[in-house]
Amino acid sequence: MKKIQMVDLIGQYEQIKDQVNSSLTQIMETAQFVNGPAVKQFQVDLEQYLDVKHVIPCANGTDALQIAMMGLGLEQGDEVITADFTFAATVEVIALLKLTPVLIDVDKDTFTINIAALKKAITPKTKAIVPVHLYGQCANMEEVLEVAKAHNLFVIEDTAQAIGATYTFKDGTKQKAGTMGHVGCTSFFPSKNLGCYGDGGAIFTNDDALAHTLRGIVNHGMYRRYYHDVVGVNSRLDSMQAAVLQAKLPLLDNYNAARQQAAAYYDKAFASCNKISTPHRETSYSDHVFHQYTIRIIGADRDALAAHLQAQNIPHGIYYPVPLHLQEAYKDSRYNEADFVQTNSLIHEVLSLPMHTELDEEQLAFITNTILEFLN
């Protein structure tokens, strides 16, 4: 059996290395390292894939979130509501910009933003909502957008874990994750469903004026060289990373399908184990592209299982062990533990298993049998 990887980037590279190597060689030979043709073409290709008017490439997913908030003109003290159960980058940029983070509990099934908690958290100072499409499944965007419209709030989608996922509205309309709010943000970190070989990110919007502002911000606030019209940052996707993404983008749906196939194997294997809760699919509005396959361990010792997996050389992850409202950087006396029932439960239960495009049946059988033997 091949060594089990949490993410097998080497195996994936083997399938695309001729195209990647050729593209990287061409970039080296032409020395067009920044904003070269590969970046421009990837931008166009991703706009077409997402069916969105504007893609603004940038240096990473964290920058994407920060630049989106800068572009919307949020001001110091404005409140931004987001989920408590997610990676710190989502709240990090809110704090960096001197905005006020408002963390709320998540849905008990999807682990995405809880709509009842969202409604309760809105105050006159609230200016934006950041729904996180966690683990590969969209938040309940129809309800998020309805709440935002009722209160005149911006919606900034964090799509770092769900690129390629499709959302279906009640009227049958379909849109890709990241294209439904005022602005969407994603990361191309290597382990993502669409990942490059370093850092990378992008921002999506259908708003022409906002796109113009964002394009200035990512490039030091310049639209003409050495003329700085807005306060900006230095955040650009380099040509080499764009070339890798160009090779992978046409395969993204196939990659996601392979992840879904692996998830189906896990589901079937764990179906009869009452100590494992497999990932819920909210099929009424979103498909699931499984950036992570995250189970919940119920009535058993999650950490003991994790240690057992480690001993068997089976990689795994606990995403996330500490909620954001208890992180030292983001503690706030405003928070009441009674408002974080789901999050405070999930941190003791969640366990993410190997999930990538190269998993084979022998590996999946070894992983599932190891877990079931330990729990039974």
BALUM-232928 format. One record per residue (C-alpha): x, y, z; residue in three letters. Coordinates in steps of 0.05 Angstrom, whole numbers, padded with zeros to 5 digits, always signed. Each point is the difference from the previous one (the first is absolute). Layout:
! residues N
XYZALA;...
This chain:
! residues 376
+00000+00000+00000MET;+00024+00070-00016LYS;+00016+00045+00058LYS;-00064+00036+00021ILE;+00003+00076-00006GLN;-00048+00051+00029MET;+00007+00034-00068VAL;+00039-00035-00056ASP;+00027+00059-00041LEU;+00056-00042-00030ILE;-00049-00051-00028GLY;-00042+00056-00028GLN;+00061+00033-00031TYR;+00017-00063-00038GLU;-00064+00008-00041GLN;+00015+00071-00022ILE;+00075+00007+00004LYS;+00013+00005-00075ASP;-00046+00060-00007GLN;+00024+00032+00065VAL;+00074-00010-00016ASN;-00009+00028-00070SER;-00037+00061+00026SER;+00051+00013+00055LEU;+00058-00006-00049THR;-00034+00050-00047GLN;-00007+00050+00057ILE;+00073-00009+00019MET;+00021+00011-00071GLU;-00042+00063-00009THR;+00011+00026+00071ALA;-00072+00023+00005GLN;-00005-00016+00074PHE;-00051+00051+00023VAL;-00067+00014-00034ASN;+00023-00039-00061GLY;-00044-00033-00052PRO;-00012-00061+00044ALA;-00033+00044+00054VAL;-00044+00035-00050LYS;-00022-00064-00033GLN;-00015-00035+00065PHE;-00042+00060+00021GLN;-00041-00006-00064VAL;-00006-00076+00007ASP;-00024+00005+00072LEU;-00050+00054-00017GLU;-00029-00047-00052GLN;-00001-00060+00047TYR;-00034+00038+00056LEU;-00045+00040-00047ASP;+00020+00063+00036VAL;+00017+00067-00032LYS;+00064+00015+00037HIS;+00056-00042+00031VAL;+00055+00039+00033ILE;+00060-00045+00015PRO;+00041+00015+00062CYS;+00056-00029+00042ALA;-00040-00045+00048ASN;-00069-00012+00029GLY;+00011+00042+00063THR;+00018+00059-00044ASP;-00062-00013-00041ALA;-00044+00009+00062LEU;+00037+00062+00022GLN;-00001+00033-00068ILE;-00075-00015-00007ALA;-00014+00035+00065MET;+00044+00059-00020MET;-00035+00004-00067GLY;-00069+00003+00033LEU;+00022+00061+00040GLY;-00011-00030+00069LEU;+00023+00048+00055GLU;+00031-00008+00069GLN;-00052-00025+00049GLY;-00047-00029-00051ASP;-00025-00069+00021GLU;+00011-00060-00044VAL;-00036-00065+00017ILE;+00032-00067-00014THR;+00001-00072+00024ALA;+00037-00019+00063ASP;+00019-00068-00027PHE;+00050+00012-00056THR;+00073+00016-00014PHE;+00026+00064+00032ALA;+00013+00037-00066ALA;-00073+00016-00005THR;+00000+00040+00065VAL;+00073+00021-00004GLU;-00011+00049-00057VAL;-00060+00031+00036ILE;+00044+00015+00060ALA;+00058+00024-00043LEU;-00044+00052-00032LEU;-00024+00024+00069LYS;-00070-00024-00016LEU;-00039-00035+00055THR;-00006-00076-00007PRO;-00066-00030+00022VAL;+00006-00075+00006LEU;-00062-00044+00000ILE;-00016-00074+00007ASP;-00008-00047-00059VAL;-00054-00046-00026ASP;-00001-00067+00035LYS;-00001-00040-00065ASP;+00042+00039-00051THR;+00045+00038+00048PHE;-00011+00063-00042THR;-00028+00066+00026ILE;-00063-00008+00043ASN;-00056+00043-00028ILE;-00037+00010+00066ALA;+00065+00022+00034ALA;+00015+00046-00059LEU;-00067+00036+00008LYS;+00011+00007+00074LYS;+00070+00029-00008ALA;-00019+00059-00045ILE;+00005+00069+00030THR;+00000+00071-00029PRO;+00076-00006-00006LYS;-00003-00064-00043THR;+00025+00012-00070LYS;+00019-00068-00029ALA;-00009-00075+00006ILE;+00054-00051-00018VAL;-00031-00068-00011PRO;+00052-00055-00002VAL;-00012-00059-00048HIS;+00032-00049+00048LEU;+00032-00066-00021TYR;-00028+00005-00071GLY;-00074+00016+00010GLN;-00034+00066-00009CYS;-00032+00037+00057ALA;-00075+00014-00005ASN;+00011+00058-00047MET;-00072+00012-00019GLU;-00017+00016+00073GLU;+00066+00038+00010VAL;-00016+00044-00060LEU;-00071+00012+00024GLU;+00026+00022+00069VAL;+00053+00044-00033ALA;-00051+00033-00046LYS;-00048+00014+00058ALA;+00055+00035+00039HIS;+00040+00030-00058ASN;+00062-00040+00015LEU;+00058-00023-00044PHE;+00011-00074-00010VAL;+00073-00024-00007ILE;+00004-00074-00016GLU;+00059-00040+00027ASP;+00006-00053-00054THR;+00070-00025+00018ALA;-00026-00071+00013GLN;-00056-00005-00052ALA;+00023+00023-00068ILE;-00040-00038-00053GLY;-00060-00012+00046ALA;-00067+00018-00030THR;-00057+00033+00038TYR;-00073-00009-00022THR;-00051+00053+00018PHE;-00073-00017+00014LYS;-00019+00024-00070ASP;+00049-00049-00031GLY;+00053+00052-00016THR;+00071-00026+00009LYS;+00064+00039+00017GLN;+00070-00020+00019LYS;+00025+00011+00070ALA;+00031+00069+00006GLY;-00043+00033-00052THR;-00064+00013+00039MET;+00019+00055+00049GLY;+00027+00070-00015HIS;+00069-00031-00003VAL;+00031-00070+00007GLY;+00069-00020+00022CYS;+00041-00063-00008THR;+00068-00029+00015SER;+00044-00041-00047PHE;+00042-00029+00056PHE;+00029-00066-00026PRO;-00047-00045+00040SER;-00063+00034-00026LYS;-00045-00033-00052ASN;+00030+00048-00050LEU;+00070+00012+00027GLY;+00064+00028-00028CYS;+00072-00016+00022TYR;+00007+00057+00048GLY;-00046+00055+00024ASP;-00055+00030-00043GLY;-00070+00028+00005GLY;-00055+00035-00038ALA;-00060+00046+00010ILE;-00065-00006-00040PHE;-00054+00051-00013THR;-00054+00019-00050ASN;+00004+00074+00022ASP;+00039+00040-00052ASP;+00016+00058+00046ALA;+00023-00045+00056LEU;+00043-00041-00047ALA;+00034+00065-00023HIS;+00015+00019+00072THR;+00026-00070+00017LEU;+00047+00000-00060ARG;+00031+00064+00026GLY;+00006-00025+00071ILE;+00038-00064-00019VAL;+00053+00042-00036ASN;+00019+00054+00050HIS;-00061+00040-00017GLY;+00026+00013-00071MET;-00038+00001-00065TYR;+00057+00038-00034ARG;+00071-00015+00021ARG;+00022+00046+00057TYR;-00069+00032+00006TYR;-00034-00025+00064HIS;-00074+00014+00000ASP;-00021-00044+00058VAL;+00035-00029+00061VAL;+00025-00067-00024GLY;+00043-00060+00016VAL;+00049-00043-00039ASN;-00038-00064-00013SER;+00008-00033-00068ARG;-00005-00071-00025LEU;+00067-00016-00034ASP;+00004-00030-00069SER;+00027-00067+00022MET;-00057-00013+00047GLN;-00050+00022-00053ALA;+00031-00050-00048ALA;-00012-00056+00050VAL;-00071+00022+00010LEU;-00011+00004-00075GLN;+00019-00074-00005ALA;-00046-00019+00058LYS;-00062+00041-00013LEU;-00026-00042-00059PRO;+00006-00060+00047LEU;-00034+00031+00060LEU;-00067-00033-00010ASP;+00035-00067-00008ASN;+00040+00013+00062TYR;-00063+00015+00039ASN;-00035-00062-00028ALA;+00059-00043+00024ALA;-00007+00031+00070ARG;-00075-00014-00001GLN;+00014-00072-00019GLN;+00049-00008+00058ALA;-00052+00032+00046ALA;-00053-00050-00023ALA;+00048-00058+00018TYR;+00010+00029+00069TYR;-00076+00010+00008ASP;-00015-00072-00017LYS;+00055-00028+00044ALA;-00023+00040+00061PHE;-00075-00007-00011ALA;-00011-00052+00054SER;+00045+00031+00053CYS;-00040+00041+00050ASN;+00063+00032+00027LYS;+00013+00036-00066ILE;-00041+00056-00029SER;+00018+00008-00073THR;-00003+00067-00036PRO;-00070+00028-00010HIS;-00017+00022-00071ARG;-00050+00056-00006GLU;-00021-00024-00068THR;-00060+00046-00003SER;+00047+00058-00017TYR;+00073-00021-00006SER;+00043-00056-00025ASP;+00062-00019+00040HIS;+00070+00000-00031VAL;+00035-00027+00062PHE;+00060+00043+00012HIS;-00002-00039+00065GLN;-00037-00064+00018TYR;-00015+00015+00073THR;-00035-00050+00045ILE;-00025+00010+00071ARG;+00018-00051+00053ILE;-00060-00009+00046ILE;+00005-00039+00065GLY;+00073-00017-00009ALA;+00068+00032+00012ASP;+00016+00041-00062ARG;+00071+00015+00024ASP;+00014-00073+00015ALA;-00022-00018-00070LEU;+00044+00055-00029ALA;+00060-00029+00038ALA;-00016-00069-00026HIS;-00002+00026-00072LEU;+00066+00033+00011GLN;+00030-00066+00024ALA;-00026-00033-00063GLN;+00031+00054-00044ASN;-00069+00025-00022ILE;+00002+00076-00005PRO;-00060+00039+00026HIS;-00018+00070+00023GLY;-00041+00034+00054ILE;-00030+00061-00034TYR;-00009+00036+00048TYR;+00022-00015+00071PRO;-00013+00069+00030VAL;-00058+00045-00019PRO;+00018+00070-00022LEU;-00036+00033+00059HIS;+00047-00036+00048LEU;+00064+00015-00039GLN;+00044+00048+00039GLU;+00002+00050-00057ALA;-00076+00004-00006TYR;-00028-00009+00070LYS;-00053+00052+00017ASP;-00042+00011+00062SER;-00061+00008-00045ARG;-00002-00075-00014TYR;-00044-00047+00040ASN;+00018-00074-00001GLU;-00074-00017-00002ALA;-00001+00030-00070ASP;+00051-00050-00028PHE;-00033-00067+00016VAL;+00016-00033-00068GLN;+00070+00027-00007THR;+00019-00020+00071ASN;-00024-00070-00015SER;+00033-00007-00068LEU;+00070+00016+00025ILE;-00001-00065+00040HIS;-00032-00043-00054GLU;+00026+00018-00069VAL;+00053-00042-00036LEU;+00020+00011-00072SER;+00024-00060-00040LEU;+00045-00004-00061PRO;-00036+00032-00059MET;+00030+00012-00068HIS;-00005-00019-00073THR;+00049-00058+00002GLU;-00031-00043+00056LEU;-00008-00072-00022ASP;-00045-00055+00027GLU;+00056-00037+00036GLU;+00017+00063+00038GLN;-00072+00016+00016LEU;-00012-00071+00025ALA;+00060+00004+00046PHE;-00021+00067+00028ILE;-00073-00020+00013THR;+00017-00069+00027ASN;+00051+00030+00048THR;-00052+00049+00027ILE;-00056-00051+00006LEU;+00045-00051+00035GLU;+00019+00053+00051PHE;-00071+00023+00013LEU;-00034-00068+00003ASN;
